[in-house]
Amino acid sequence: MGNSFYIFALVDSSKLFLWLSISSVMGIVTGKYIKKIALNLIDKNGGSHLSNTSILFCDQLTWKEMISTLTSSLFAVQNTGINKISNLKFAFVEVFSSCLFVSCIFASPTIASNPPEIVILLSGWVLASILLLLTLIDIHTLLLPDIVCKPGILLGLLVSFLVATICIDTSILYLLYDRILAISIGYFSFELLLSLSRFLLGKKALGHGDSKFVALIGSWLGVKGMILAIMLAFIISGTLLAIALIAGRIKPLQVLPFGPFLSLGCFLVWFFGNQYWSRYLLIS
């Protein structure tokens, strides 16, 4: 299963409760701010699906504008309408975020040989936060904005660089090459799928945001991890959508967000590691 569960190296029995408590509290606090950022970004989007005049839809923002928008979303006061969304759709974000943070203690991602456990834990918290934020936005707007994806890609490369720098048995150039190759393959392969779906179906089965989200996943998991995450996303989404179609809960060709499934696939690969999923998905 990749590496051994990090919990055994990170804590002993006397400190287990302490680490669980810290992770739980950090998850709740982070979840609160993730929800606030998501809701304020949705508010900037007009609270509606696919508003092509929104700041989420725009892919021409400079880095300064993206940072400014994220910062303002963190400190802005939510309006009454967006609070209603918060109560209905995002009521359990803090609890879910807390569960994700706690689960990161037990994660065994395939990054490098024997990376420091605390680095893996903190990296898992960052990745879980990004995935949760993108999932919330995609569910409500069907958008995966550059304002989150691009910084997420840079953070993935930064984490890979730091881990490779710390681990003397890991080549920095090889790890960065793997991540950059994954970003390129992920982005252009999904752009190709987008073009093919538009040609064959007459409509887009995926969005440009999905391509950038896959690139983000590649920056964190590398080529093999990204492929595993994509396979899991398609398997899980296909299974659930087939059940929903049979049950009459959705209509054929209904537009649905794919981002949550990509998030789930990414986190599952991060949690269990490449070797675990390779056995089941037959990828050597």
VENMO-V818262 format. One record per residue. N is the residue number from 0. RES is the residue in one letter. PHI is phi as a letter, one per 30 degrees, with the letter a starting at -180 (* if undefined). BURIAL is + if it has 16 or more other C-alpha atoms within 10 Angstrom, else -. D_LAST is the distance of its C-alpha to the last C-alpha in whole Angstrom. Layout:
{{N,RES,PHI,BURIAL,D_LAST} {N,RES,PHI,BURIAL,D_LAST}}
This chain:
{{0,M,*,+,14} {1,G,i,+,13} {2,N,c,+,17} {3,S,d,-,20} {4,F,e,+,22} {5,Y,d,+,24} {6,I,e,+,27} {7,F,d,-,27} {8,A,c,-,28} {9,L,d,+,29} {10,V,b,+,32} {11,D,c,-,34} {12,S,e,-,36} {13,S,d,-,39} {14,K,c,-,37} {15,L,e,-,35} {16,F,d,-,37} {17,L,d,-,38} {18,W,d,+,35} {19,L,d,+,34} {20,S,d,-,38} {21,I,d,-,37} {22,S,d,+,34} {23,S,d,+,36} {24,V,d,+,39} {25,M,d,+,37} {26,G,d,+,35} {27,I,d,+,38} {28,V,d,-,39} {29,T,d,+,37} {30,G,d,+,36} {31,K,d,+,40} {32,Y,d,+,40} {33,I,d,+,36} {34,K,d,+,39} {35,K,d,+,41} {36,I,d,+,39} {37,A,d,+,38} {38,L,d,+,41} {39,N,d,+,43} {40,L,d,+,41} {41,I,d,+,41} {42,D,d,+,45} {43,K,d,+,45} {44,N,d,+,43} {45,G,i,+,46} {46,G,i,+,44} {47,S,b,-,43} {48,H,d,-,40} {49,L,h,-,39} {50,S,d,+,43} {51,N,d,-,42} {52,T,c,-,45} {53,S,d,+,43} {54,I,d,+,42} {55,L,d,+,38} {56,F,d,+,38} {57,C,d,-,39} {58,D,c,-,37} {59,Q,c,-,39} {60,L,d,-,40} {61,T,d,-,40} {62,W,d,-,38} {63,K,d,-,42} {64,E,d,-,42} {65,M,d,+,39} {66,I,d,-,40} {67,S,d,-,43} {68,T,d,+,42} {69,L,d,+,40} {70,T,d,-,43} {71,S,d,-,45} {72,S,d,+,43} {73,L,d,+,43} {74,F,c,-,46} {75,A,d,-,48} {76,V,d,-,50} {77,Q,d,+,49} {78,N,d,-,51} {79,T,d,-,52} {80,G,d,-,50} {81,I,d,+,47} {82,N,d,-,48} {83,K,d,-,48} {84,I,d,+,44} {85,S,e,+,43} {86,N,d,-,45} {87,L,d,-,44} {88,K,c,-,40} {89,F,c,+,39} {90,A,d,-,41} {91,F,c,+,38} {92,V,d,+,36} {93,E,d,+,37} {94,V,d,+,36} {95,F,d,+,33} {96,S,d,+,33} {97,S,d,+,34} {98,C,d,+,31} {99,L,d,+,28} {100,F,d,+,30} {101,V,d,+,30} {102,S,d,+,26} {103,C,d,+,25} {104,I,d,+,27} {105,F,c,+,24} {106,A,d,+,21} {107,S,b,+,18} {108,P,d,+,17} {109,T,c,+,14} {110,I,c,+,17} {111,A,a,+,18} {112,S,d,-,18} {113,N,h,-,21} {114,P,d,+,23} {115,P,e,-,26} {116,E,d,+,26} {117,I,d,-,29} {118,V,d,-,27} {119,I,d,+,24} {120,L,d,+,27} {121,L,d,+,29} {122,S,d,+,26} {123,G,d,+,25} {124,W,d,+,28} {125,V,d,+,28} {126,L,d,+,25} {127,A,d,+,26} {128,S,d,+,30} {129,I,d,+,29} {130,L,d,+,26} {131,L,d,+,30} {132,L,d,+,32} {133,L,d,+,30} {134,T,d,+,30} {135,L,d,+,33} {136,I,d,+,34} {137,D,d,+,32} {138,I,d,+,34} {139,H,c,+,37} {140,T,b,+,37} {141,L,h,+,34} {142,L,b,+,34} {143,L,b,+,31} {144,P,d,+,33} {145,D,e,+,33} {146,I,d,+,35} {147,V,c,+,32} {148,C,d,+,29} {149,K,d,+,30} {150,P,d,+,31} {151,G,d,+,28} {152,I,d,+,26} {153,L,d,-,28} {154,L,d,+,27} {155,G,d,+,24} {156,L,d,+,24} {157,L,d,-,27} {158,V,d,+,25} {159,S,d,+,22} {160,F,d,+,25} {161,L,d,-,27} {162,V,d,+,24} {163,A,d,+,23} {164,T,d,-,27} {165,I,d,+,27} {166,C,d,+,24} {167,I,d,-,25} {168,D,d,-,22} {169,T,c,+,20} {170,S,d,-,21} {171,I,d,+,23} {172,L,d,-,23} {173,Y,d,-,19} {174,L,d,+,18} {175,L,d,+,21} {176,Y,d,-,20} {177,D,d,+,16} {178,R,d,+,18} {179,I,d,+,21} {180,L,d,+,18} {181,A,d,+,17} {182,I,e,+,20} {183,S,d,+,21} {184,I,d,+,18} {185,G,d,+,19} {186,Y,d,+,22} {187,F,d,+,23} {188,S,d,-,20} {189,F,d,+,22} {190,E,d,+,26} {191,L,d,-,25} {192,L,d,+,24} {193,L,d,+,28} {194,S,d,+,29} {195,L,d,-,28} {196,S,d,-,29} {197,R,d,-,32} {198,F,d,-,33} {199,L,d,-,32} {200,L,c,-,33} {201,G,i,-,36} {202,K,a,-,35} {203,K,d,+,32} {204,A,d,+,29} {205,L,b,+,28} {206,G,c,+,30} {207,H,d,+,30} {208,G,d,+,29} {209,D,d,+,26} {210,S,d,+,25} {211,K,d,+,26} {212,F,d,+,24} {213,V,d,+,21} {214,A,d,+,22} {215,L,d,+,23} {216,I,e,+,20} {217,G,d,+,18} {218,S,d,+,20} {219,W,c,+,19} {220,L,c,+,16} {221,G,i,+,15} {222,V,d,+,12} {223,K,d,+,9} {224,G,d,+,12} {225,M,d,+,14} {226,I,d,+,12} {227,L,d,+,11} {228,A,d,+,15} {229,I,d,+,16} {230,M,d,+,14} {231,L,d,+,16} {232,A,d,+,19} {233,F,d,-,19} {234,I,d,-,19} {235,I,d,+,21} {236,S,d,+,24} {237,G,d,-,23} {238,T,d,-,24} {239,L,d,-,27} {240,L,d,+,28} {241,A,d,-,29} {242,I,d,-,30} {243,A,d,-,33} {244,L,d,-,34} {245,I,d,-,35} {246,A,d,-,37} {247,G,i,-,38} {248,R,d,-,37} {249,I,b,-,36} {250,K,c,-,37} {251,P,e,-,35} {252,L,i,-,34} {253,Q,d,-,35} {254,V,d,-,34} {255,L,b,-,32} {256,P,d,+,30} {257,F,c,+,26} {258,G,e,+,26} {259,P,e,+,26} {260,F,d,+,23} {261,L,d,+,21} {262,S,d,+,23} {263,L,d,+,22} {264,G,d,+,18} {265,C,d,+,18} {266,F,d,+,20} {267,L,d,+,18} {268,V,d,+,15} {269,W,d,+,17} {270,F,d,+,19} {271,F,c,+,16} {272,G,j,+,13} {273,N,d,+,10} {274,Q,d,+,8} {275,Y,d,+,11} {276,W,d,+,10} {277,S,d,+,6} {278,R,d,-,8} {279,Y,d,-,10} {280,L,c,-,9} {281,L,h,-,6} {282,I,c,-,4} {283,S,d,-,0}}
